[in-house]
Amino acid sequence: MPQKAIRDYIRTIPDFPKPGIRFRDVTTLLSDPAGLAMTIEQLADPYSDVGIDKVIGLEARGFILAGAVAHRLGAGFVPVRKAGKLPGAVISQSYSLEYGEATFELHEDAIEPGETVLIVDDLLATGGTAAAGAMLAERLGARIAACAFVVDLPDLGGHARLVQMGLTVQTLCAFEGD
């Protein structure tokens, strides 16, 4: 039996969170030991010789992946959180959502100027959250090696948006038409 690909572990839930949306659920990937191990390996290995200092995880599923990737790379983990969730001094960056706006925060001492970071999240759609995370990291003087995602929904434009910002984008699988 051939080995499953990352995409094979991801379940699609129709009409969630609203009619016409096909939700790509990575929890089925994360709950499978082989799928999780393959995901962490594929997210981390391209950066094993890059000298990553910190892996940034975007709230919330990005935390699960980024912590494991950081461990594999021998790097630190840095959470980018929704506003009001981090104690201490933070910097903020607002970003657009489908129906409104939200704000991400990062501890102002989480990254030292010149450190190399990898930004990790589960899914790339419009790119708003990843762009906000990248802007926060850059404001602290980080060098962004790449933004890495499990799933890309290329029709929503996030990949192109991040590339236009000068960022390198890695995705493990894509679902067209979403």
C-alpha positions in Angstrom: 0.0 0.0 0.0 1.5 3.4 -1.0 2.3 5.9 1.7 -0.4 8.5 2.2 0.3 12.1 1.3 -0.4 15.0 3.6 -3.5 15.9 1.6 -5.0 12.4 2.2 -5.1 13.0 6.0 -7.1 16.3 5.7 -10.9 16.0 5.8 -13.2 18.3 4.0 -16.3 19.4 5.8 -18.9 20.9 3.4 -21.0 24.0 4.3 -18.9 25.0 7.3 -18.9 27.6 8.8 -21.5 28.6 6.2 -23.2 27.2 3.1 -20.9 27.0 0.1 -17.7 26.8 2.1 -15.6 23.6 2.1 -13.7 23.6 5.4 -10.3 21.9 5.2 -10.0 20.3 8.6 -6.3 19.6 9.7 -7.3 18.0 13.0 -7.5 14.6 11.3 -4.0 15.1 10.1 -2.7 16.2 13.5 -4.4 13.3 15.3 -2.7 10.7 13.2 0.9 9.9 14.4 2.2 9.2 10.9 0.5 12.2 9.4 1.7 14.5 12.2 5.3 13.3 12.0 5.3 13.6 8.2 3.9 17.2 8.5 6.5 18.4 11.0 9.3 16.8 9.0 8.2 18.4 5.7 7.7 21.8 7.4 11.1 21.8 9.1 13.5 20.0 6.9 13.9 22.7 4.2 15.2 25.0 6.9 17.5 22.5 8.8 20.6 24.3 7.5 19.3 27.9 7.4 20.0 28.8 11.0 16.5 29.5 12.2 16.6 31.2 15.6 12.8 31.4 16.2 9.7 29.8 14.8 6.7 32.0 14.9 3.3 30.3 15.4 0.1 32.1 14.4 -2.9 31.7 16.6 -4.2 29.1 17.1 -3.4 25.9 15.1 -0.1 27.4 14.1 1.0 27.0 17.7 0.7 23.2 17.5 2.8 23.0 14.4 5.3 25.8 15.2 6.2 24.4 18.6 7.0 21.0 17.0 8.9 22.6 14.1 10.9 24.7 16.5 11.9 21.7 18.5 13.0 19.8 15.4 15.1 22.8 14.3 16.6 23.5 17.7 15.0 26.9 17.7 12.8 28.9 20.1 9.0 29.2 19.7 7.3 32.6 19.6 3.5 32.9 19.6 1.7 35.6 17.7 -1.6 36.1 19.5 -4.9 37.8 19.1 -5.1 41.2 20.9 -5.3 41.1 24.7 -3.9 37.6 25.2 -0.2 38.3 25.9 1.0 39.8 29.2 3.7 42.4 29.2 4.7 44.9 26.6 3.5 44.1 23.0 3.5 45.5 19.5 0.3 45.3 17.5 -0.7 44.8 13.9 -4.2 45.0 12.5 -5.3 42.9 9.5 -8.4 42.4 7.5 -10.8 39.5 7.8 -13.6 38.5 5.5 -16.1 40.5 7.7 -14.1 43.1 9.5 -10.7 43.5 11.1 -8.6 41.8 13.8 -5.4 42.6 15.6 -2.3 40.4 16.3 0.2 41.1 19.1 3.7 40.0 19.7 5.9 40.5 22.8 8.2 43.4 22.0 11.2 41.4 23.3 10.3 38.1 21.6 12.8 38.5 18.7 16.2 40.2 18.7 17.1 42.3 15.7 18.9 40.2 13.1 17.4 36.9 14.2 16.2 34.5 11.5 12.6 33.4 11.8 10.2 30.9 10.2 6.5 31.7 10.3 4.2 28.7 10.5 0.5 28.2 10.3 -1.9 25.5 9.3 -3.6 27.1 6.3 -3.0 29.9 3.8 -6.1 31.5 2.5 -6.1 35.3 1.9 -2.8 35.8 3.6 -4.0 38.4 6.1 -2.9 36.7 9.2 0.5 35.7 7.8 1.1 39.2 6.5 0.3 40.6 9.9 2.7 38.1 11.6 5.4 39.0 9.1 5.0 42.7 9.6 5.3 42.3 13.4 8.5 40.2 13.0 10.0 42.7 10.6 9.2 45.6 13.0 11.4 43.8 15.6 14.2 43.5 13.1 13.8 39.8 12.2 14.9 38.3 8.9 12.1 36.1 7.7 13.4 32.9 6.1 9.9 31.8 4.9 6.3 31.4 5.7 5.4 27.7 5.9 1.9 26.2 5.7 0.3 22.8 5.6 -2.6 23.8 3.2 -2.7 26.4 0.5 -6.0 27.7 -0.9 -4.4 29.4 -3.9 -7.7 30.7 -5.4 -8.0 33.0 -2.4 -4.8 34.8 -3.2 -2.7 34.5 0.0 0.3 32.9 -1.7 0.5 35.6 -4.3 0.0 38.3 -1.6 2.9 37.1 0.5 5.2 36.7 -2.5 4.4 40.3 -3.5 5.6 41.3 0.0 8.9 39.7 -0.8 8.3 36.6 1.3 9.2 33.0 0.5 6.2 30.7 0.8 6.2 26.9 1.4 3.1 24.8 1.4 2.7 21.1 1.7 -0.5 20.7 -0.3 -3.1 22.8 -2.1 -6.8 22.6 -2.6 -7.9 24.4 -5.8 -11.2 26.1 -6.1 -11.6 27.2 -2.5 
